[in-house]
Amino acid sequence: MNHLFLHCRAGFEKECAAEITDLAGEVGVYGYSKTKDNSAYVVFITHEPNGAMQIQQELRFRKLIFTRQWFVTQAPITDLPVTDRVTPLLAAAQQFPIARELLLETVDTNDGKELSGLSKKFTAPFSTALRKNQLISVKSPWRLHLVFITGTEAYLGVSLYSNSSPWPMGIARLRLPKEAPSRATLKLEEAWHHFVPAADWDTRLASGMCAVDLGAAPGGWTWQLVQRGMYVEAVDNGPMDKNLLETGQVLHILTDGFMYEPKKKVDWLVCDIVDKPARVSSMIIQWFGKGYCREAVFNLKLPMKQRYLEVKKCEERILKELTKLGLDVDIQFKQLYHDREEVTGHLRVFK
Ligand SMILES: C[S@@+](CC[C@H](N)C(=O)[O-])C[C@H]1O[C@@H](n2cnc3c(N)ncnc32)[C@H](O)[C@@H]1O
């Protein structure tokens, strides 16, 4: 198995390809990427015959910033007969480990969405055929992915549940709450789903905790914190949503977020200020260096060029500075579904 299929945001194929090339090298696997601009996916082909399987098993999925979802595959299956796509796909499925379930995905482009009807219709007949041929087992650690690129071409492959995104195409489907003051609210919710395991929500996103929200107006992120029962210092010169202020859980502070220092330590810092990544990184270093918070979610706006390099530079700098101060931290970045020209960072201190 020497192909890896990687879902990404359309327009970020080069970043996704650069990243997988780097990280595959870290686990001793080398190869090259096939990309097409704005296709929303990358195929990485390894020189070693079993390189893709090795990457899937040895490279932690959480390290990937620009990949939303991935699976081990082979060259695309082409010339699928429109009257019987099941037979050739079933033959291809025999070459992969038995899976627990079948996941039909599309690529995240308009062309991809047009194939979602075909994907939906195909799920039941293909699942039935897989079951009849004993290619599905509830005990399997693998999930089978099928992505139609066109009506006659598809990628089929497997990912490990324990080392991939739990969501089809890596997209957590979230509903915009009617009462939230802005659409941006979904970004913080999505970040929590990515960075905080469900089992930890009751302790790490707990009622009674304190948070600071920098660049808070009109209040979408503050709304999420309030929903978790937290007390929030919302820092922004812009106006905050009135209903939020009436909850009694929000203190609106009209000042510059980069100058703000909390009077006492808080549990969470969240920051949605659009500014230079280096400036946001310095602020994060200062907050953790001074012990102002335990955990943070923040945005890094990407430059026009060298977007992957810029994120890596910020990540390395934050890690280096905080390690120098003797702090044990975990840092992660992800380009979330709700991120456009930016990535979301998460930082947590253990000591
Ligand atoms: C993308 S919006 C935030 C949206 C907010 N997270 C929400 O969910 O509604 C960015 C906000 O950052 C604020 N902002 C920009 N520079 C700032 C600064 N230096 N200090 C505080 N707020 C700032 C802007 O006024 C704006 O309201």
The ligand as an SDF file (V2000), in Angstrom:
LIG
                    3D

 27 29  0  0  0  0  0  0  0  0999 V2000
  -13.2060   38.2070   13.9900 C   0  0  0  0  0  0  0  0  0  0  0  0
  -13.7760   39.3810   15.1140 S   0  0  0  0  0  0  0  0  0  0  0  0
  -14.1340   38.4340   16.5280 C   0  0  0  0  0  0  0  0  0  0  0  0
  -15.4120   37.6840   16.4590 C   0  0  0  0  0  0  0  0  0  0  0  0
  -15.7500   37.0420   17.7960 C   0  0  0  0  0  0  0  0  0  0  0  0
  -14.8010   36.0060   18.1610 N   0  0  0  0  0  0  0  0  0  0  0  0
  -17.1340   36.4240   17.7550 C   0  0  0  0  0  0  0  0  0  0  0  0
  -17.2090   35.1970   17.8640 O   0  0  0  0  0  0  0  0  0  0  0  0
  -18.1230   37.1540   17.6550 O   0  0  0  0  0  0  0  0  0  0  0  0
  -12.3250   40.1860   15.5720 C   0  0  0  0  0  0  0  0  0  0  0  0
  -12.5140   41.1990   16.6850 C   0  0  0  0  0  0  0  0  0  0  0  0
  -11.2170   41.6130   17.1290 O   0  0  0  0  0  0  0  0  0  0  0  0
  -11.3130   42.9300   17.5450 C   0  0  0  0  0  0  0  0  0  0  0  0
   -9.9400   43.4820   17.6370 N   0  0  0  0  0  0  0  0  0  0  0  0
   -9.0720   43.7590   16.6500 C   0  0  0  0  0  0  0  0  0  0  0  0
   -7.9150   44.2020   17.1630 N   0  0  0  0  0  0  0  0  0  0  0  0
   -8.0620   44.1670   18.5210 C   0  0  0  0  0  0  0  0  0  0  0  0
   -7.2240   44.4820   19.6090 C   0  0  0  0  0  0  0  0  0  0  0  0
   -5.9850   44.9030   19.4090 N   0  0  0  0  0  0  0  0  0  0  0  0
   -7.7100   44.3390   20.8530 N   0  0  0  0  0  0  0  0  0  0  0  0
   -8.9740   43.8910   21.0740 C   0  0  0  0  0  0  0  0  0  0  0  0
   -9.8150   43.5600   20.0610 N   0  0  0  0  0  0  0  0  0  0  0  0
   -9.3560   43.7050   18.8110 C   0  0  0  0  0  0  0  0  0  0  0  0
  -12.2220   43.6040   16.5400 C   0  0  0  0  0  0  0  0  0  0  0  0
  -12.8310   44.7360   17.1010 O   0  0  0  0  0  0  0  0  0  0  0  0
  -13.2310   42.4890   16.2570 C   0  0  0  0  0  0  0  0  0  0  0  0
  -14.3950   42.6470   17.0420 O   0  0  0  0  0  0  0  0  0  0  0  0
  1  2  1  0
  2  3  1  0
  2 10  1  0
  3  4  1  0
  4  5  1  0
  5  6  1  0
  5  7  1  0
  7  8  2  0
  7  9  1  0
 10 11  1  0
 11 12  1  0
 11 26  1  0
 12 13  1  0
 13 14  1  0
 13 24  1  0
 14 15  1  0
 14 23  1  0
 15 16  2  0
 16 17  1  0
 17 18  1  0
 17 23  2  0
 18 19  1  0
 18 20  2  0
 20 21  1  0
 21 22  2  0
 22 23  1  0
 24 25  1  0
 24 26  1  0
 26 27  1  0
M  CHG  2   2   1   9  -1
M  END
$$$$
